[in-house]
Every structure is written in C-alpha cells, then in structure tokens.
Amino acid sequence: MEKRDVTIKLGGEEYTLTPSFKALADISAKVGDPTHIILRSQTMGQPPSFTQMLKVLHLGLKASGYSLTEEELGEMLFEGGYGEFYEPFGEFLGLLTNGGRAMEEEGNRAQRRAGKSKAKPKAKSPKQAAS
C-alpha cells in the first residue's frame, strides 16, 4: 500500500501534511501519542479538543516544511470553522500510526507482515497430482 499525504485548505490555500517520523515524534512528545488520541475519540466519544487539533496540525505542517506560526494556523482554523477539519485531522493521525499508509483490513495487514502480498494456492500433493 502506498504512502499518502493529507491536503487541507486553509485561508484559500492548500497545504499538504506529509506523515513522517519527525511529525510523529514531535506530536507524540508535545501533544500525546496519536493512537491514544484516536482511541479516546472512538471509545469514549470524546472528539479531540481545538487545542489538540491546532497543535497536531501545526506540528504536522512544520514537519512538512511550512513556517506558519501556531497563532496564524489557529486564526485560519477559526475562520474556516474548525469542525470542518476533523476529517483530515483524523486521517493524518491514522496515517501517522500506520507508517504513512492508509489503514487496511486486518487480513491484508497480516499478509503484509508475513511478507506475502496474496494468498498462494496450495500445491497439490504427489497423490493428488497422480489422479
């Protein structure tokens, strides 16, 4: 599965969040583990706070090479209605927890971990081949 980026539109401009080790390390150190943010949202029904969203997106944009200040980004999120950014925010967190790749079905993930791309058909036993 290919690595992906997340594009967000802020203040009329498009910005690309590129999942990377640097982004993951900075976000984990300064905001918290992305997996915990996702699980808290899914299991407890607690959407991330504005502050979490602001800090995650700011650190992600910074790691992607942008020089927006946290305050500039906050103003753009406010102006755009920050509720509109939950989807790309969640997508970016998911990509960070999966090496920059989209989440996939567990069966496919298990095959990838085992070094297999597809299940191969079983070879016929010598007895089956003779019949």
BALOBA-1460 file (C-alpha; in Angstrom, 3 decimals):
// residues 131
<rec num="1" residu="m" x="0.000" y="0.000" z="0.000"/>
<rec num="2" residu="e" x="1.381" y="3.396" z="-0.984"/>
<rec num="3" residu="k" x="2.183" y="6.183" z="1.428"/>
<rec num="4" residu="r" x="-0.222" y="9.108" z="1.333"/>
<rec num="5" residu="d" x="-0.384" y="12.769" z="2.241"/>
<rec num="6" residu="v" x="-3.337" y="14.791" z="3.528"/>
<rec num="7" residu="t" x="-4.275" y="18.075" z="1.888"/>
<rec num="8" residu="i" x="-6.118" y="20.757" z="3.843"/>
<rec num="9" residu="k" x="-7.401" y="24.098" z="2.617"/>
<rec num="10" residu="l" x="-6.702" y="26.994" z="4.955"/>
<rec num="11" residu="g" x="-7.324" y="30.636" z="4.158"/>
<rec num="12" residu="g" x="-7.844" y="29.830" z="0.483"/>
<rec num="13" residu="e" x="-4.513" y="27.994" z="0.196"/>
<rec num="14" residu="e" x="-3.871" y="24.262" z="0.026"/>
<rec num="15" residu="y" x="-1.371" y="22.765" z="2.471"/>
<rec num="16" residu="t" x="-0.029" y="19.221" z="2.370"/>
<rec num="17" residu="l" x="0.544" y="17.280" z="5.568"/>
<rec num="18" residu="t" x="3.143" y="14.588" z="4.948"/>
<rec num="19" residu="p" x="3.256" y="11.833" z="7.561"/>
<rec num="20" residu="s" x="6.824" y="11.291" z="8.734"/>
<rec num="21" residu="f" x="8.853" y="10.074" z="11.678"/>
<rec num="22" residu="k" x="9.624" y="13.696" z="12.584"/>
<rec num="23" residu="a" x="5.931" y="14.607" z="12.651"/>
<rec num="24" residu="l" x="5.114" y="11.512" z="14.723"/>
<rec num="25" residu="a" x="7.945" y="12.150" z="17.200"/>
<rec num="26" residu="d" x="7.108" y="15.858" z="17.627"/>
<rec num="27" residu="i" x="3.377" y="15.230" z="18.024"/>
<rec num="28" residu="s" x="3.920" y="12.347" z="20.446"/>
<rec num="29" residu="a" x="6.275" y="14.448" z="22.593"/>
<rec num="30" residu="k" x="4.228" y="17.643" z="22.618"/>
<rec num="31" residu="v" x="0.587" y="16.554" z="22.310"/>
<rec num="32" residu="g" x="0.422" y="12.838" z="23.029"/>
<rec num="33" residu="d" x="0.535" y="9.545" z="21.202"/>
<rec num="34" residu="p" x="-1.704" y="9.714" z="18.103"/>
<rec num="35" residu="t" x="-3.011" y="6.216" z="18.854"/>
<rec num="36" residu="h" x="-4.259" y="7.402" z="22.254"/>
<rec num="37" residu="i" x="-5.942" y="10.433" z="20.689"/>
<rec num="38" residu="i" x="-7.718" y="8.191" z="18.165"/>
<rec num="39" residu="l" x="-8.746" y="5.569" z="20.745"/>
<rec num="40" residu="r" x="-10.043" y="8.181" z="23.180"/>
<rec num="41" residu="s" x="-12.178" y="9.629" z="20.425"/>
<rec num="42" residu="q" x="-13.500" y="6.246" z="19.265"/>
<rec num="43" residu="t" x="-14.082" y="4.527" z="22.613"/>
<rec num="44" residu="m" x="-15.115" y="7.438" z="24.797"/>
<rec num="45" residu="g" x="-16.806" y="9.535" z="22.147"/>
<rec num="46" residu="q" x="-14.567" y="12.482" z="23.013"/>
<rec num="47" residu="p" x="-13.566" y="14.369" z="19.895"/>
<rec num="48" residu="p" x="-10.142" y="15.982" z="20.097"/>
<rec num="49" residu="s" x="-10.147" y="19.477" z="21.527"/>
<rec num="50" residu="f" x="-9.428" y="22.545" z="19.452"/>
<rec num="51" residu="t" x="-6.062" y="22.823" z="21.214"/>
<rec num="52" residu="q" x="-5.117" y="19.234" z="20.287"/>
<rec num="53" residu="m" x="-6.171" y="19.782" z="16.679"/>
<rec num="54" residu="l" x="-4.264" y="23.064" z="16.489"/>
<rec num="55" residu="k" x="-1.069" y="21.605" z="17.950"/>
<rec num="56" residu="v" x="-1.176" y="18.399" z="15.860"/>
<rec num="57" residu="l" x="-1.814" y="20.264" z="12.614"/>
<rec num="58" residu="h" x="0.798" y="22.912" z="13.455"/>
<rec num="59" residu="l" x="3.482" y="20.313" z="14.207"/>
<rec num="60" residu="g" x="2.466" y="18.295" z="11.136"/>
<rec num="61" residu="l" x="2.694" y="21.333" z="8.874"/>
<rec num="62" residu="k" x="6.006" y="22.348" z="10.434"/>
<rec num="63" residu="a" x="7.430" y="18.845" z="9.839"/>
<rec num="64" residu="s" x="6.121" y="19.093" z="6.261"/>
<rec num="65" residu="g" x="8.187" y="22.241" z="5.668"/>
<rec num="66" residu="y" x="5.689" y="25.065" z="6.307"/>
<rec num="67" residu="s" x="6.521" y="28.047" z="8.504"/>
<rec num="68" residu="l" x="3.075" y="29.078" z="9.766"/>
<rec num="69" residu="t" x="3.007" y="30.087" z="13.398"/>
<rec num="70" residu="e" x="0.599" y="28.327" z="15.727"/>
<rec num="71" residu="e" x="-1.335" y="31.594" z="16.050"/>
<rec num="72" residu="e" x="-1.627" y="32.031" z="12.260"/>
<rec num="73" residu="l" x="-2.883" y="28.477" z="11.910"/>
<rec num="74" residu="g" x="-5.298" y="28.947" z="14.799"/>
<rec num="75" residu="e" x="-6.794" y="32.010" z="13.127"/>
<rec num="76" residu="m" x="-7.228" y="30.073" z="9.859"/>
<rec num="77" residu="l" x="-8.872" y="27.148" z="11.656"/>
<rec num="78" residu="f" x="-11.189" y="29.541" z="13.472"/>
<rec num="79" residu="e" x="-12.101" y="31.418" z="10.279"/>
<rec num="80" residu="g" x="-12.777" y="28.167" z="8.411"/>
<rec num="81" residu="g" x="-14.837" y="26.696" z="11.230"/>
<rec num="82" residu="y" x="-12.518" y="24.191" z="12.863"/>
<rec num="83" residu="g" x="-15.194" y="21.456" z="12.880"/>
<rec num="84" residu="e" x="-14.557" y="21.166" z="9.148"/>
<rec num="85" residu="f" x="-11.047" y="19.893" z="9.850"/>
<rec num="86" residu="y" x="-11.876" y="16.834" z="11.980"/>
<rec num="87" residu="e" x="-11.824" y="14.518" z="8.961"/>
<rec num="88" residu="p" x="-8.371" y="15.476" z="7.590"/>
<rec num="89" residu="f" x="-7.080" y="15.701" z="11.183"/>
<rec num="90" residu="g" x="-8.225" y="12.123" z="11.863"/>
<rec num="91" residu="e" x="-6.868" y="10.921" z="8.532"/>
<rec num="92" residu="f" x="-3.457" y="12.435" z="9.299"/>
<rec num="93" residu="l" x="-3.368" y="10.809" z="12.752"/>
<rec num="94" residu="g" x="-4.288" y="7.457" z="11.202"/>
<rec num="95" residu="l" x="-1.536" y="7.773" z="8.616"/>
<rec num="96" residu="l" x="0.986" y="8.641" z="11.343"/>
<rec num="97" residu="t" x="0.146" y="5.455" z="13.228"/>
<rec num="98" residu="n" x="0.500" y="3.306" z="10.105"/>
<rec num="99" residu="g" x="3.779" y="4.424" z="8.551"/>
<rec num="100" residu="g" x="2.132" y="6.933" z="6.222"/>
<rec num="101" residu="r" x="-0.138" y="4.316" z="4.681"/>
<rec num="102" residu="a" x="-3.923" y="4.186" z="4.863"/>
<rec num="103" residu="m" x="-5.368" y="1.703" z="7.297"/>
<rec num="104" residu="e" x="-6.193" y="-1.594" z="5.667"/>
<rec num="105" residu="e" x="-8.157" y="-4.661" z="6.503"/>
<rec num="106" residu="e" x="-6.562" y="-6.849" z="9.152"/>
<rec num="107" residu="g" x="-6.164" y="-9.804" z="6.765"/>
<rec num="108" residu="n" x="-4.168" y="-7.698" z="4.321"/>
<rec num="109" residu="r" x="-2.044" y="-6.294" z="7.152"/>
<rec num="110" residu="a" x="-1.288" y="-9.784" z="8.452"/>
<rec num="111" residu="q" x="-0.263" y="-10.924" z="4.964"/>
<rec num="112" residu="r" x="1.999" y="-7.898" z="4.550"/>
<rec num="113" residu="r" x="3.654" y="-8.562" z="7.911"/>
<rec num="114" residu="a" x="4.206" y="-12.171" z="6.906"/>
<rec num="115" residu="g" x="5.855" y="-10.969" z="3.685"/>
<rec num="116" residu="k" x="3.062" y="-12.165" z="1.434"/>
<rec num="117" residu="s" x="1.153" y="-9.983" z="-0.947"/>
<rec num="118" residu="k" x="-1.535" y="-12.551" z="-1.808"/>
<rec num="119" residu="a" x="-2.513" y="-15.955" z="-0.594"/>
<rec num="120" residu="k" x="-0.937" y="-18.530" z="-2.888"/>
<rec num="121" residu="p" x="-2.828" y="-21.621" z="-3.934"/>
<rec num="122" residu="k" x="-1.746" y="-24.799" z="-2.197"/>
<rec num="123" residu="a" x="0.454" y="-27.097" z="-4.201"/>
<rec num="124" residu="k" x="-1.097" y="-30.434" z="-4.986"/>
<rec num="125" residu="s" x="0.284" y="-33.367" z="-3.089"/>
<rec num="126" residu="p" x="2.002" y="-36.084" z="-5.208"/>
<rec num="127" residu="k" x="-1.027" y="-38.290" z="-4.572"/>
<rec num="128" residu="q" x="-3.460" y="-35.623" z="-5.913"/>
<rec num="129" residu="a" x="-1.248" y="-34.914" z="-8.931"/>
<rec num="130" residu="a" x="-1.223" y="-38.622" z="-9.910"/>
<rec num="131" residu="s" x="-5.035" y="-38.841" z="-10.005"/>
